[in-house]
Amino acid sequence: MFSSYYAIALFFLCFSSPSFGKIPTTLDGPFEPVTVPFDLSLRGNAVDLPETDPRVQHRGEFQIGYDIKPLNPETVKSYVHYGTSNYRLTREATGYAQIYSQLYPFEGLQNYTSGIIHHVRLTGLKPSTKYYYRCGDPYIPAMSSIHHFITMPVSGPRNFPGKIAIVGDLGLTYNTTATVSHISSNKPDLILLVGDVTYANLYLTNGSGSDCYSCDFSQSPIHETYQPRWDYWGRFMQKLISKIPIMVVEGNHETENQAENKTFVAYSTRFAFPSEESHSKSTFYYSFNAGGIHFIMLGSYIAYNESADQYKWLEMDLAKVDRSVTPWLVATWHAPWYTSYHAHYREAECMRVAMEDLLYSNGVDIVFNGHVHAYERSNRVYNYALDQCAPIHITVGDGGNREKMAIGHADEPGGCPEPSTTPDKYMGGFCAANFTSGPANGKFCWDRQPDFSAYRESSFGHGILEVKNATWALWTWYRNQDSEKVAGDQIYIVRQPQICPVRTKVANRWANVV
């Protein structure tokens, strides 16, 4: 995989809001909560693609076993030849190669070492331009076939990618194949994967898998993984993400503990992140522009309190956002703050308590999350109260993974979890207490679908965000109805900067930070 960053010119334009059909808009809200009953005929459980499937068959150089010998990445060079014509790839860029290993210091567990992974950065690319490329080492020779991609539009209030696909908790199941096929048919310009990529950690090192690791493999001395699932996932996804840029943020299934207390090694090695460009010290959080949208990718599984590096970075990044250039501000992370499902209910409450004020005061427009294996769209909400200036929170953790679909709700009889069971050990802390105001005053859960929850449905699927101009964007969630793509939820999200000014308190502190 390779990463592409390019210098862009900035310009300022303004225009009025058009009139859009009969699709509802957030101006019509807040909406009465809607629950679509679970369709028992759908495939609520997903089955992983086997390694014998021709779409994932191994042609790489990874090793797994008891006596592995890591490859030497210095034996291969990393080149990309590229240009605006597939007949004349006149430009050349070089990068670096690396490998990683997943090691377990326990008898009977197999170790893994990857094939050689190449990272090459392309610079000086023109916006909204199709480039053709091939990659590899021309001196072996070992070069790929020719692929192509289109760069993002220049940042500005009239320039936006046509379609942005949002998906979470994807995995590599037969439901995944339907989701990816539907994403491809929508012809997106950019893909956001909001965590939980391959689910390699639902397997033992011998390749045995389970829908519930803790249920079936509780005797394992460490949470094992079967790393070849990463190679299978990359092989399957190559047809799509060799031509469509994909930006990824970590989920809990990427933790992947191994020897020496290392975690998230596959995630941090296999993907490219604009951490340096966005002045981040980590692959867990970073930001980037796509035309007139500023995306902030946050880490649910790294420190996020006010004294943490991530929080300080977020303050700095928000302070440098120019809403006359990138009017839309979109944030993503894995574990949702607002969910009414029993699964992961209020699990990320400490992160919400630490960071919500900062995002709200800086006027974040939309939040995308995964983790909960269902779809849910909120009304505009801040601190559990409806607020016309707060962001919309959208959970799309329904990409198709092999774990069971989330069906139960915390507001159903017997559905409210015991508060002490809600924290995630990787997120840290316990902050979820009984509500002190509103309809759920004195309770840990609502006894009906919460007011903040506008629409919820248990089905695999994905979403498409189409930003139309500086204040209007169309959101469409497509459900997988037994492999058919069906538009399940659609709404225009409307910004109102004239009544919701940015109320940031941190701009001055970071005004001179480069």
C-alpha positions in Angstrom: 0.0 0.0 0.0 1.1 3.6 -0.5 0.1 7.0 0.8 -0.4 10.1 -1.3 -0.2 13.7 0.0 -0.1 16.8 -2.2 0.1 20.6 -1.8 -3.2 22.3 -2.4 -4.3 25.9 -3.1 -7.0 27.5 -0.9 -9.8 29.8 -2.0 -12.9 31.3 -0.6 -16.4 31.3 -2.1 -20.0 31.5 -0.7 -23.4 30.6 -2.0 -26.9 29.9 -0.9 -28.7 26.6 0.0 -30.7 25.0 -2.7 -34.0 23.3 -2.3 -33.9 19.5 -2.1 -36.9 17.2 -2.8 -38.9 15.4 -0.1 -36.0 13.7 1.6 -36.1 14.8 5.3 -33.5 17.2 6.6 -32.1 17.8 10.1 -34.0 21.1 9.9 -37.2 19.0 10.3 -35.9 17.5 13.5 -35.5 16.4 16.2 -37.3 13.3 15.0 -39.4 10.9 17.0 -37.4 7.7 17.6 -37.9 4.9 15.1 -36.9 1.2 15.5 -37.1 -1.1 12.5 -37.9 -4.6 13.8 -35.2 -7.2 13.1 -35.9 -9.3 10.1 -35.4 -12.9 11.2 -35.0 -14.0 7.5 -31.7 -12.1 7.2 -28.4 -13.6 7.9 -27.8 -12.4 11.4 -24.7 -14.5 11.8 -21.9 -14.3 9.2 -19.6 -17.0 7.9 -15.9 -16.2 7.2 -14.5 -16.7 3.7 -12.3 -19.8 3.9 -8.6 -19.6 2.9 -9.4 -21.8 0.0 -11.7 -19.1 -1.6 -10.0 -18.0 -4.8 -10.7 -14.3 -3.8 -8.3 -14.6 -0.9 -5.9 -17.4 -1.8 -2.3 -16.8 -0.6 0.3 -15.6 -3.1 2.4 -13.7 -0.6 5.5 -14.5 1.5 4.2 -14.7 5.0 5.3 -17.5 7.3 3.5 -19.1 10.2 4.8 -21.9 12.4 7.2 -22.8 15.2 10.4 -22.0 13.3 10.0 -18.9 11.2 12.7 -16.7 9.7 11.7 -13.1 9.0 12.4 -11.8 5.5 15.0 -9.0 5.1 13.1 -5.9 3.7 16.5 -4.5 2.6 16.7 -7.1 -0.2 13.8 -5.4 -2.1 13.5 -1.7 -3.1 10.2 0.2 -3.0 9.4 2.1 -6.2 6.2 3.6 -7.6 6.2 4.6 -11.3 3.3 6.9 -12.1 1.8 9.5 -14.4 -1.3 10.8 -15.9 -1.2 8.4 -18.9 -1.1 4.7 -18.5 1.2 4.5 -21.5 3.8 6.9 -20.0 4.6 6.4 -16.3 7.2 9.1 -16.4 7.5 9.9 -12.7 9.2 7.8 -10.0 9.0 7.8 -6.2 10.9 5.7 -3.7 9.9 4.7 -0.2 10.8 2.1 2.3 10.0 -1.6 3.0 9.3 -3.3 6.3 8.0 -6.5 7.9 6.4 -7.2 11.2 6.0 -10.3 13.3 3.4 -11.6 15.7 5.1 -13.6 18.4 3.8 -15.6 21.3 6.1 -16.7 24.2 4.0 -19.8 24.9 4.6 -23.4 24.0 2.3 -24.7 21.3 1.4 -21.3 19.8 2.6 -20.6 16.3 4.4 -17.4 15.4 3.9 -15.3 12.3 6.1 -13.1 10.2 4.7 -11.0 7.3 5.7 -10.6 3.7 7.5 -7.4 2.8 5.3 -4.4 3.1 6.1 -1.3 1.0 5.3 2.3 1.8 5.8 5.0 -0.8 4.7 8.6 -0.6 3.7 10.5 -3.7 4.1 14.3 -3.6 3.3 17.1 -6.0 0.1 15.5 -7.2 -2.5 17.7 -8.8 -6.0 17.7 -7.2 -9.0 15.9 -8.9 -6.6 14.2 -11.3 -6.4 10.5 -12.4 -3.0 9.0 -12.0 -1.9 5.6 -13.2 0.8 3.7 -11.3 2.6 0.4 -10.8 4.7 -0.5 -7.8 7.5 -2.9 -6.8 11.2 -3.3 -7.6 12.0 -2.8 -11.3 15.6 -4.2 -10.7 14.6 -7.7 -9.7 12.3 -7.3 -11.8 9.1 -7.5 -9.8 6.5 -4.8 -10.7 2.8 -4.9 -10.3 0.2 -4.4 -13.1 -0.9 -0.9 -13.7 -3.6 0.5 -11.4 -5.1 4.0 -11.1 -6.5 6.4 -8.6 -8.0 9.9 -8.5 -6.7 12.5 -6.1 -9.0 14.5 -3.8 -10.3 17.9 -4.9 -8.5 21.1 -3.7 -9.7 22.3 -0.3 -12.3 25.0 -0.7 -16.0 25.7 0.2 -17.2 24.5 -3.2 -15.0 21.5 -3.7 -16.1 18.1 -2.3 -15.5 14.4 -3.1 -18.6 13.1 -5.0 -19.3 10.2 -2.6 -17.6 9.0 0.6 -18.3 5.5 1.7 -18.4 4.9 5.5 -18.2 1.4 6.9 -17.2 -0.2 10.1 -16.5 -3.7 11.6 -15.9 -5.1 8.1 -14.2 -8.5 8.6 -14.0 -11.0 5.8 -17.3 -12.9 5.6 -19.8 -13.6 2.9 -21.7 -10.7 4.2 -18.6 -8.6 3.8 -18.4 -9.6 0.2 -22.0 -8.2 -0.3 -21.1 -5.0 1.5 -18.0 -4.4 -0.5 -19.8 -5.2 -3.7 -22.4 -2.6 -2.8 -19.7 0.0 -1.9 -18.1 -0.6 -5.3 -21.4 -0.2 -7.1 -21.8 3.2 -5.5 -18.5 4.3 -7.0 -17.1 6.2 -4.0 -14.2 8.6 -4.2 -13.0 7.9 -0.7 -13.6 5.1 1.9 -13.5 5.6 5.7 -13.2 2.4 7.7 -14.0 3.2 11.3 -12.2 0.3 13.0 -12.3 -3.5 13.3 -10.7 -4.6 10.0 -10.1 -8.3 9.7 -11.1 -10.0 13.0 -7.9 -12.0 12.9 -8.2 -12.1 16.7 -11.2 -14.4 16.6 -8.8 -17.2 15.7 -6.2 -19.3 17.4 -2.7 -19.5 15.8 -3.6 -22.9 14.3 -6.4 -21.3 12.3 -9.4 -22.4 14.4 -12.0 -19.6 14.6 -15.0 -18.8 16.6 -17.8 -16.2 16.7 -17.1 -15.8 20.5 -13.4 -16.1 21.3 -13.8 -15.7 25.1 -16.5 -18.4 25.0 -14.6 -21.1 23.1 -10.9 -20.3 23.8 -10.9 -19.2 27.4 -8.0 -21.5 28.3 -5.6 -19.9 25.9 -2.6 -18.2 27.8 -2.9 -15.1 25.7 -5.5 -13.8 23.2 -4.2 -15.4 20.1 -4.6 -14.3 16.5 -4.3 -15.9 13.1 -2.4 -13.3 11.2 -2.9 -14.7 7.7 -6.4 -13.3 7.9 -4.8 -9.9 7.3 -3.2 -11.2 4.1 -6.5 -12.7 3.0 -8.3 -9.4 3.7 -5.7 -7.4 1.7 -6.0 -9.8 -1.2 -9.8 -9.6 -1.2 -9.9 -5.8 -0.9 -7.1 -5.0 -3.4 -9.5 -4.7 -6.3 -11.3 -1.8 -4.5 -8.6 -0.1 -2.5 -6.0 -0.2 -5.2 -8.0 2.6 -6.9 -10.1 4.2 -4.1 -8.2 5.9 -1.2 -9.0 4.3 2.2 -8.5 5.9 5.6 -8.6 3.7 8.7 -8.8 4.2 12.4 -8.2 1.4 14.9 -10.8 -0.7 16.6 -10.6 -3.1 19.6 -10.1 -6.1 17.3 -6.8 -4.5 16.1 -5.3 -4.7 19.6 -3.7 -8.1 19.0 -1.5 -8.6 22.1 1.8 -10.4 21.6 5.2 -10.8 23.2 6.8 -7.8 25.0 3.3 -6.3 25.5 3.2 -5.1 21.9 -0.2 -4.2 20.5 -1.7 -2.9 17.2 1.4 -4.0 15.3 -0.4 -5.3 12.2 -2.7 -2.2 12.0 0.2 0.3 12.4 2.4 -1.5 9.8 0.0 -2.4 7.1 -1.8 1.0 6.6 -0.4 4.4 5.8 -1.4 7.4 8.0 -0.9 11.2 7.5 0.3 11.4 11.1 3.4 13.5 10.3 1.4 15.8 8.0 -1.2 16.4 10.7 1.5 16.8 13.4 0.3 13.7 15.3 2.7 11.5 17.1 0.6 8.4 16.6 -1.1 6.1 14.1 -4.1 6.1 16.4 -5.2 9.7 15.7 -4.6 12.1 12.8 -6.5 14.4 10.4 -6.7 15.2 6.8 -8.7 17.3 4.3 -10.8 15.9 1.4 -11.9 19.0 -0.5 -13.9 21.2 1.8 -14.2 18.6 4.6 -11.7 18.3 7.5 -11.7 14.8 8.9 -10.5 14.0 12.4 -9.7 10.4 13.2 -9.5 9.7 16.9 -8.3 6.7 18.9 -10.7 5.0 21.4 -7.9 2.8 22.6 -5.2 5.3 23.5 -5.2 7.9 26.3 -7.7 10.7 25.6 -8.0 12.7 28.9 -7.0 16.4 29.1 -3.4 15.6 29.9 -3.0 13.1 27.2 -1.0 13.7 23.9 -4.1 12.9 21.9 -6.2 15.5 23.6 -3.5 18.2 23.2 -3.2 17.2 19.6 -6.9 17.5 19.1 -6.9 21.0 20.6 -4.2 22.1 18.3 -5.8 20.5 15.2 -9.2 22.0 15.9 -7.7 25.4 16.4 -6.1 25.4 13.0 -9.3 24.5 11.1 -10.4 27.3 8.8 -14.2 26.9 8.3 -14.1 29.3 5.3 -11.9 26.7 3.6 -13.1 23.4 5.0 -16.7 24.3 6.2 -17.5 20.7 7.1 -15.9 19.2 10.2 -16.3 15.4 10.6 -14.9 13.2 13.4 -14.6 9.5 13.6 -13.5 6.9 16.1 -14.5 3.3 16.8 -16.5 3.1 20.0 -19.7 5.2 19.9 -20.7 7.6 22.7 -24.4 7.5 21.8 -25.9 4.0 21.3 -29.1 2.5 22.6 -28.1 -1.1 21.9 -27.4 -3.4 24.8 -24.0 -4.3 23.2 -21.3 -1.8 24.3 -23.9 0.4 26.0 -22.2 3.5 27.5 -18.8 1.6 27.1 -17.1 4.8 25.9 -18.5 7.1 28.5 -15.1 8.2 29.9 -14.0 9.2 26.4 -17.3 11.2 25.9 -16.8 12.9 29.3 -13.2 13.9 28.4 -13.7 15.0 24.8 -17.3 16.0 24.1 -17.0 19.6 25.2 -14.0 20.1 22.9 -15.7 18.7 19.9 -19.0 20.5 20.6 -17.4 23.9 21.2 -15.6 23.6 17.9 -18.7 22.9 15.9 -18.2 19.3 14.8 -21.0 18.5 12.3 -21.0 14.7 12.1 -19.5 11.8 14.1 -19.1 8.3 12.6 -18.5 5.3 14.8 -18.5 1.5 14.5 -18.2 -1.2 17.2 -21.9 -1.9 17.7 -22.9 -4.4 15.0 -26.0 -2.5 13.9 -27.0 0.8 12.4 -28.1 3.8 14.4 -28.5 7.6 13.6 -29.0 10.1 16.4 -30.7 13.4 16.5 -28.3 16.3 17.2 -27.2 15.6 20.8 -24.8 17.0 23.4 -24.5 15.5 26.9 -27.6 13.4 26.2 -29.7 16.5 25.6 -31.1 17.5 22.2 -29.3 20.5 20.9 -29.7 22.1 17.4 -26.0 23.0 17.3 -24.6 19.5 18.3 -23.4 16.9 15.9 -25.3 14.0 14.4 -23.8 10.7 15.7 -24.0 7.8 13.2 -23.0 4.2 14.1 -22.2 2.0 11.1 -20.6 -1.1 12.8 -22.5 -3.4 10.5 -20.0 -4.1 7.7 -20.4 -7.8 7.9 -18.0 -9.3 10.5 -18.4 -12.9 11.8 -19.6 -11.9 15.3 -23.3 -11.9 15.9 -25.3 -8.9 14.8 -26.4 -6.6 17.6 -30.2 -7.0 18.1 -31.1 -6.2 21.7 -31.6 -2.7 23.0 -30.8 -1.4 26.5 -34.3 0.1 26.8 -36.1 -3.3 26.4 -37.3 -5.2 29.4 -34.2 -7.0 30.9 -32.0 -5.3 28.3 -30.3 -2.7 30.6 -26.8 -4.0 31.5 -25.4 -4.0 35.0 -23.3 -0.7 35.1 -20.2 -2.4 36.4 -20.1 -4.6 33.3 -20.0 -1.8 30.8 -16.4 -0.5 30.9 -13.9 -1.8 28.3 -10.6 -2.7 29.8 -8.7 -1.2 26.9 -10.5 2.1 27.1 -9.9 2.6 30.8 -12.0 4.1 33.6 -15.6 3.9 34.7 -17.6 7.0 34.1 -21.2 5.7 33.4 -23.5 6.6 36.2 -27.3 7.0 36.5 -28.8 9.9 34.6 -29.5 13.0 36.8 -32.0 14.7 34.5 -34.4 14.1 31.7 -36.8 11.2 31.1 -34.3 8.6 32.4 -33.6 10.6 35.6 -32.3 8.3 38.3 -31.9 5.3 35.9 -28.9 3.8 34.1 -31.0 3.1 31.0 -34.1 4.6 29.4 -37.3 2.6 29.5 -38.1 3.5 25.9 -36.0 4.3 22.8 -34.0 7.4 23.9 -34.9 10.8 22.5 -31.3 11.1 21.1 -31.9 8.0 18.9 -33.7 9.0 15.7 -33.4 5.7 13.8 -32.0 2.2 14.5 -32.0 -1.0 12.6 -30.1 -4.3 12.9 -28.8 -5.2 9.4 -25.5 -5.4 7.7 -24.7 -2.5 5.4 -22.7 0.7 4.7 -23.3 4.4 4.3 -22.6 7.0 1.6 -22.0 10.7 2.5 -22.4 13.2 -0.4 -21.5 16.8 0.6 -23.5 19.0 -1.8 -22.2 22.4 -0.7 -20.9 24.3 2.4 -24.1 23.7 4.4 -25.9 20.7 2.9 -24.9 17.0 2.8 -26.9 13.9 1.9 -26.5 10.8 4.1 -27.7 7.4 2.8 -27.4 4.1 4.7 -27.7 1.0 2.5 -28.8 -2.1 4.2 -27.8 -5.6 3.0 -31.2 -7.3 2.6 -30.0 -10.9 2.0 -27.3 -9.6 -0.4 -29.4 -6.9 -2.1 -28.5 -3.3 -1.6 -31.5 -1.4 -0.2 -31.6 2.3 0.9 -32.7 2.0 4.5 -32.2 5.5 5.9 -31.7 8.8 4.1 -31.5 12.4 5.4 -30.0 15.8 4.4 -27.7 17.0 7.2 -27.8 20.8 7.2 -25.2 23.0 8.9 -26.4 26.3 10.4 -23.3 28.4 11.0 -25.4 31.5 11.3 -27.0 30.3 14.5 -24.3 27.8 15.6 -21.0 29.8 15.7 -17.9 28.0 16.7 -17.3 28.6 20.4 -13.7 27.4 20.7 -11.7 28.3 23.8 -8.4 26.9 22.6 -7.7 28.9 19.4 -5.4 31.5 21.0 -3.3 28.8 22.8 -2.4 27.2 19.5 -2.5 30.2 17.2 1.2 30.2 16.5 1.8 26.4 16.4 2.9 25.2 12.9 
